[in-house]
Amino acid sequence: MIGSQTADVIGFVGSVLILGGYGWQTLRGIAPNLALNTLNFLGASLLALSLVVNYNLPALALETIWAAIALLGVIRKLVATR
């Protein structure tokens, strides 16, 4: 059985891999449309809120950063349509 700290490190590595791909896509401007970015932002924000109660640091970090990237995608899409 793995220890709690090892599980956290494994979780953070997984988070970095997921966020790397999503961030690369969103920040390069090849992200999905406004609706999908908005849903990503809302979903990640709500999951992060639930993880404050049911604490899991790697998952909380993942969802917080995911929400931030999605919010940047929303802002970029809104600015591009003006």
Beta strands, then each sheet from edge to edge (+ up, - down):
end
